[in-house]
Amino acid sequence: MRKTSHEVKVGYINGVEKEEVTENQTSFYDLELHPDIEDGLEAMGFEKPTPIQSEAIPHILKKKDVLGIAQTGTGKTAAFLLPTMDRILDTPDNGKVKALVVVPTRELAMQIDQATEGFGYYTGVSSLAIYGGGTGKEFSREKKALQQGADLVIVTPGRMLSHLNLGYVDLSELEFLILDEADRMLDMGFHQDIMRIASHCKKKRQTLLFSATMPEKMRRLAHDLLNDPVTVQLALSKPSENVKQSAYVVFDYQKDDVLIDILKKKRVESGIIFTSRKKTVNQVVRALRKAGLKCGKISSDLKQEEREEVMLDFRQKKIPLLVATDVVSRGIDIDSIEIVVNYDVPPNEEDYVHRIGRTARASREGEAFTLIVPDDMQRFGRIEKLIEKSVEKLSLPENVGNGPEYNPNRNKRRGFFKSKKSHNHDSGKKKPKGRYGKKR
């Protein structure tokens, strides 16, 4: 395979070397990975690395600490797995854990474990996913693997600390500490857990941080854990042109009716409804089931085996609709999802891109709808600025009445809002009293 040119901008931010990738036309063979890894890539049909892979892998192979900033779907997993497995193959087997990958969710842990099995099929590199839930038998299996020294272990913070606190885990010879979706872990309150795990690791190790966003708290974590890192950063990609984006401007009490109208008219065979709060998941599930729509849910309230069963049913289309929080926006890779509905506007602008990126995958087309209440207008305005596009605001279904006018520059402290008259017809449906439904 031929190597063609690509452009990399190099600079320094706060004293840290930074490479911003603008193109990628390198082949995997040019990265000079171990032949057994190349065989695995060829068997899986991988020919060209993504930008984050082509730029991060050489630095990792040179034993540099790396801070990689790139959104979900850009190939971050392979960017750290491939060079880590390459280095493991050159490391003597000492019966200890060689690489520890820390992730925020069970779903992501399982996904990375599956990727490790695929990429490492011809290498003999052993891996194990360790996450919360499960039985005592599974905990014993994890304990045995940690004691015997699996090559690469993928863990969620809480479960790993449970093992560490019992005193039998030896990470003193750990060569690689990798944090994936580090920004999400910080959002979930795992900063102290991460630092406690790191304190058990070998000090002279290689540390890799991968994240979709770079808030200030991520910079602090990078400063605490990384040693003279190279930063490889990709600009946030815009949503795929294959995703048709639309929005409804609604009062809060209209959300369920609009959601049900969307799903029934579209006759969705595979769709995800995202909420920003865990407690809202159950509320939405109740509304959908009352309307005769079959759905499943993913929340931390479910046992692990229940979550795995729901995801399997969703993948196999036994369940057409999945209601979930942002955990699923980065931990699911299903090509056939037709529609994404943001029941709540996501708290971070980047999360909007992650959510709607669950549809229109593998060159398919998809649709994304967002329900915008008055308190979310400013936030959605920032999302439109980020994606450099004004999302079409659709007229509400006649049976739900009129909604508010869309005003992303409005002040939240201002009182009530005028209803949007447009060409919606007032159905005469009595509006409940409340903050936004009260008649003036």
C-alpha positions in Angstrom: 0.0 0.0 0.0 1.2 3.4 -0.8 1.8 6.3 1.5 0.5 9.7 0.4 1.0 13.1 2.0 -1.0 14.5 4.8 -0.7 17.9 6.6 -0.1 18.3 10.3 0.0 21.7 12.1 2.4 21.7 15.0 2.3 24.3 17.8 2.3 24.7 21.5 -0.5 25.5 23.9 0.4 26.3 27.6 3.8 24.8 26.9 2.4 21.5 25.6 3.2 20.4 22.1 0.1 20.2 20.0 -0.5 18.6 16.6 -3.7 19.5 14.7 -4.5 17.0 12.1 -6.1 18.3 8.9 -5.8 15.3 6.5 -5.1 11.6 6.6 -3.9 9.5 3.7 -1.5 7.1 5.4 -1.9 3.3 5.2 -1.7 1.1 8.3 1.4 -0.6 6.9 3.3 2.7 7.0 2.8 2.8 10.8 5.1 -0.2 11.1 2.9 -2.1 13.6 3.7 -5.7 14.6 3.0 -8.1 11.7 0.5 -10.1 13.7 -1.5 -6.8 14.3 -1.3 -6.0 10.6 -2.7 -9.5 9.9 -5.6 -8.8 12.2 -6.3 -5.4 10.5 -6.2 -7.0 7.1 -8.6 -9.8 8.2 -11.0 -7.1 9.5 -10.8 -5.1 6.3 -9.0 -2.1 7.7 -6.7 -0.4 5.2 -6.3 3.3 6.1 -6.1 4.8 9.6 -8.2 7.7 10.7 -6.5 11.0 11.4 -6.4 10.4 15.2 -4.9 7.0 14.5 -2.3 8.1 12.0 -1.0 10.8 14.3 -1.4 9.3 17.8 0.0 5.8 17.0 3.6 6.9 16.1 3.9 9.0 19.3 2.6 6.1 21.4 5.1 3.7 19.8 7.8 6.2 20.7 6.7 5.8 24.4 5.4 9.4 24.6 2.4 10.4 26.8 -0.4 11.4 24.6 -3.5 13.6 25.1 -5.9 12.8 22.2 -8.9 15.0 21.6 -11.4 13.7 19.1 -15.1 13.0 19.1 -16.7 9.6 19.2 -16.6 7.7 15.9 -13.2 9.0 14.8 -11.4 5.8 15.8 -9.9 6.7 19.2 -10.2 3.1 20.4 -7.9 1.7 17.7 -5.6 4.7 18.2 -4.6 3.5 21.7 -5.3 -0.3 21.3 -3.1 -0.9 18.3 0.2 0.6 19.6 -0.4 -0.7 23.1 -0.8 -4.2 21.8 2.3 -3.7 19.7 4.3 -2.7 22.8 2.9 -5.6 24.8 4.1 -8.0 22.2 7.7 -6.7 22.8 7.3 -6.8 26.6 8.4 -10.0 28.5 5.6 -11.9 30.2 6.0 -11.3 33.9 2.6 -12.5 35.0 1.5 -9.0 35.7 -1.2 -6.7 34.2 0.6 -4.7 31.5 -2.1 -2.2 30.4 -5.1 -0.8 32.2 -7.9 1.0 30.2 -10.2 3.0 32.4 -13.6 3.9 30.9 -16.9 5.5 32.3 -19.4 2.8 31.4 -20.0 -0.9 31.2 -21.1 -0.7 27.6 -17.8 1.0 26.5 -15.8 -1.5 28.5 -17.4 -4.4 26.6 -17.0 -2.6 23.3 -13.3 -2.1 23.8 -12.9 -5.7 25.0 -14.5 -6.9 21.7 -12.3 -4.6 19.7 -9.2 -6.0 21.5 -10.3 -9.5 20.5 -10.7 -8.5 16.9 -7.5 -6.5 16.5 -5.5 -9.0 18.5 -6.8 -12.2 17.0 -3.4 -13.3 15.7 -1.4 -11.8 18.5 -2.3 -13.9 21.6 -2.8 -10.7 23.6 -5.2 -11.5 26.4 -7.8 -9.0 27.6 -10.6 -8.8 30.2 -13.4 -6.4 30.8 -14.2 -5.6 34.5 -17.3 -3.6 35.3 -20.0 -3.3 38.0 -22.9 -5.6 38.5 -22.8 -9.3 37.9 -22.5 -12.2 40.3 -20.0 -13.3 42.9 -18.8 -15.9 40.5 -17.9 -13.1 38.0 -16.1 -11.1 40.7 -14.1 -14.2 41.5 -13.2 -14.7 37.8 -12.1 -11.0 37.6 -10.0 -11.5 40.8 -8.3 -14.6 39.3 -7.5 -12.7 36.0 -6.1 -9.7 37.9 -3.9 -11.9 40.0 -2.6 -14.0 37.1 -2.0 -10.9 35.0 -4.1 -10.5 31.9 -2.2 -8.4 29.3 -4.8 -5.7 28.9 -7.6 -5.0 31.4 -10.6 -2.7 30.7 -12.3 -1.4 33.8 -14.9 1.0 35.1 -13.6 3.1 38.1 -15.9 1.8 40.8 -15.4 -1.9 40.0 -11.6 -1.5 39.8 -11.5 0.2 43.2 -13.5 -2.7 44.7 -10.7 -5.0 43.6 -7.9 -2.6 44.6 -9.3 -2.1 48.1 -9.1 -5.9 48.8 -5.3 -5.7 48.4 -4.6 -8.5 45.9 -4.1 -6.3 42.7 -0.5 -5.6 41.8 -0.1 -2.7 39.3 3.5 -2.0 40.2 4.7 -3.3 36.9 2.0 -1.6 34.8 3.4 -0.2 31.6 0.3 1.6 30.2 -2.5 3.6 31.9 -5.1 4.6 29.4 -8.2 6.8 30.1 -10.9 6.7 27.4 -13.8 9.2 27.4 -12.0 11.0 30.2 -14.3 14.0 30.0 -17.3 11.8 30.5 -15.7 10.2 33.6 -15.1 13.7 35.0 -18.7 14.6 34.3 -19.8 11.5 36.2 -17.7 12.5 39.3 -14.9 10.0 38.9 -11.9 12.4 39.3 -11.0 11.1 42.8 -11.5 7.5 41.7 -9.2 8.0 38.7 -6.5 9.5 40.9 -6.8 6.7 43.4 -6.4 4.1 40.6 -3.4 6.0 39.2 -1.7 6.1 42.7 -1.6 2.2 42.6 0.2 2.2 39.2 3.8 2.1 38.4 5.1 5.7 38.4 7.4 5.3 35.4 4.6 4.3 33.0 3.2 5.6 29.8 -0.1 7.4 30.2 -2.7 8.1 27.5 -5.7 10.3 27.8 -8.4 10.3 25.2 -11.4 12.6 25.3 -14.1 14.1 23.0 -13.9 17.6 24.6 -11.3 19.6 26.5 -12.9 21.5 29.3 -10.7 23.1 32.0 -11.1 20.2 34.4 -9.7 17.9 31.7 -6.7 20.2 31.4 -6.1 19.8 35.2 -6.4 16.0 35.0 -3.9 16.0 32.1 -1.5 18.1 34.1 -1.8 15.8 37.1 -1.3 12.5 35.2 0.7 13.2 32.0 4.4 13.7 31.7 5.5 16.0 28.9 2.6 15.0 26.6 2.0 15.4 22.9 -1.5 16.7 22.2 -3.2 15.4 19.1 -6.4 17.3 18.5 -9.1 17.0 15.8 -11.6 19.7 15.3 -15.1 18.7 16.2 -16.7 17.3 13.1 -20.0 18.6 12.0 -23.0 16.3 11.9 -23.2 14.1 8.9 -25.0 15.6 5.9 -27.0 12.3 5.9 -28.7 13.4 9.1 -31.8 15.4 8.6 -32.0 17.7 11.6 -35.3 19.2 12.9 -36.7 20.7 16.1 -40.0 21.4 17.8 -40.3 24.4 20.2 -42.6 23.3 22.9 -43.8 23.9 26.4 -42.7 21.2 28.8 -46.2 19.6 29.1 -46.3 19.2 25.3 -43.2 17.0 25.1 -44.8 13.6 25.5 -47.5 14.3 22.9 -45.0 15.6 20.3 -42.6 12.7 20.9 -45.4 10.1 20.5 -46.6 11.9 17.3 -43.1 11.7 15.8 -42.6 8.0 16.6 -46.1 6.9 15.4 -45.9 8.9 12.1 -42.4 7.6 11.3 -43.2 4.0 12.3 -39.7 3.7 13.7 -38.1 0.3 13.6 -34.9 1.4 15.4 -34.6 4.7 17.3 -33.1 6.2 20.4 -34.7 8.8 22.7 -32.1 10.7 24.7 -32.8 12.3 28.0 -30.4 14.4 30.1 -31.6 13.1 33.5 -31.8 9.5 34.7 -35.2 10.1 36.4 -36.7 11.2 33.1 -36.0 7.9 31.5 -38.7 6.1 33.4 -41.1 9.0 32.8 -40.7 8.7 29.0 -40.9 4.9 29.1 -44.2 5.1 30.9 -45.6 7.6 28.3 -44.5 5.6 25.3 -45.9 2.3 26.7 -49.2 4.0 27.6 -49.4 5.1 23.9 -48.8 1.5 22.8 -45.2 1.9 21.7 -42.8 -0.9 22.6 -39.5 0.3 24.1 -36.7 -0.5 26.4 -34.5 1.6 28.7 -30.9 1.9 29.8 -30.2 3.4 33.2 -27.9 2.7 36.1 -30.9 1.4 38.0 -30.8 -1.8 36.0 -28.7 -4.8 36.8 -25.9 -5.6 34.4 -27.6 -8.6 33.0 -30.7 -6.6 32.4 -28.8 -3.9 30.6 -27.1 -6.4 28.4 -30.4 -8.1 27.6 -32.0 -4.8 26.6 -29.0 -3.8 24.3 -29.1 -7.3 22.7 -32.9 -7.0 22.1 -32.4 -3.5 20.6 -29.6 -4.6 18.3 -31.8 -7.5 17.1 -34.7 -5.1 16.7 -36.9 -7.0 19.1 -37.2 -3.6 20.8 -37.7 -0.8 18.3 -37.1 2.1 20.7 -34.5 2.7 23.4 -34.8 5.4 26.0 -31.4 6.3 27.5 -29.2 9.0 28.9 -26.0 10.2 27.3 -24.2 7.1 28.4 -25.4 5.5 25.2 -24.5 8.5 23.0 -20.8 7.3 23.1 -21.1 3.7 24.0 -23.2 2.2 21.1 -22.3 1.4 17.6 -25.3 0.2 15.6 -25.5 1.0 11.9 -29.3 0.6 11.5 -30.6 3.3 13.8 -33.1 5.4 11.8 -34.0 8.2 14.2 -32.7 10.0 17.2 -34.9 12.2 19.4 -33.5 14.6 22.0 -36.3 14.6 24.5 -34.1 17.1 26.4 -31.6 19.5 24.8 -28.2 18.0 25.8 -26.3 19.9 28.6 -23.1 20.3 26.4 -23.1 21.4 22.8 -20.7 18.7 21.8 -23.1 16.1 23.2 -25.6 17.1 20.5 -23.2 16.0 17.9 -22.5 12.7 19.7 -26.2 12.0 20.1 -27.3 12.6 16.6 -24.2 10.8 15.3 -25.9 7.5 16.4 -27.9 7.7 13.2 -26.9 7.9 9.6 -24.0 5.6 10.1 -22.2 3.5 7.4 -23.5 5.9 4.6 -27.1 5.4 5.6 -29.6 8.3 6.1 -31.2 9.2 9.4 -33.3 11.8 11.2 -32.7 13.8 14.4 -35.4 15.7 16.3 -35.0 17.9 19.3 -37.6 19.1 21.7 -36.8 22.7 22.9 -38.5 24.2 25.9 -38.0 27.9 26.8 -35.3 27.2 29.3 -33.2 25.4 26.7 -33.4 28.0 23.9 -30.1 29.7 24.7 -28.4 26.3 24.9 -29.8 25.2 21.6 -28.7 28.5 20.1 -25.1 27.7 21.1 -25.5 24.3 19.5 -26.6 25.9 16.2 -23.6 28.2 16.4 -21.3 25.2 17.0 -22.6 23.2 14.0 -22.8 26.4 11.9 -26.4 25.7 10.9 -29.9 26.8 11.8 -31.9 23.7 12.5 -35.4 23.8 11.0 -38.2 24.4 13.5 -41.2 22.4 12.6 -44.9 23.3 13.3 -46.4 21.4 16.2 -49.0 18.7 15.6 -52.5 20.2 15.8 -53.6 18.1 18.7 -51.0 19.6 21.1 -51.9 23.3 20.6 -49.5 26.2 20.2 -45.9 26.3 21.5 -43.6 29.2 22.4 -41.8 31.4 20.0 -38.1 30.3 19.5 -35.8 33.0 20.8 -32.3 31.8 21.6 -31.3 35.2 22.9 -34.0 35.3 25.5 -33.2 35.9 29.2 -34.2 33.0 31.4 -35.3 35.4 34.1 -38.0 36.9 32.0 -41.4 35.6 32.8 -43.9 33.9 30.5 -43.6 33.4 26.8 -46.0 34.2 23.9 -47.4 31.2 22.2 -46.3 30.6 18.6 -49.4 31.3 16.5 -47.9 30.4 13.0 -50.1 28.1 11.0 -50.8 25.7 13.9 -54.4 25.5 14.7 -55.5 25.6 18.3 -57.1 22.3 19.0 -59.1 23.7 21.9 -57.3 21.2 24.1 -57.3 22.6 27.7 -53.8 23.4 28.8 -52.8 22.5 32.3 -51.9 25.2 34.7 -48.2 25.6 35.4 -45.2 27.8 34.7 -45.5 27.7 30.9 -49.1 26.6 30.5 -50.8 29.3 32.6 -53.1 31.5 30.6 -52.5 35.2 30.8 
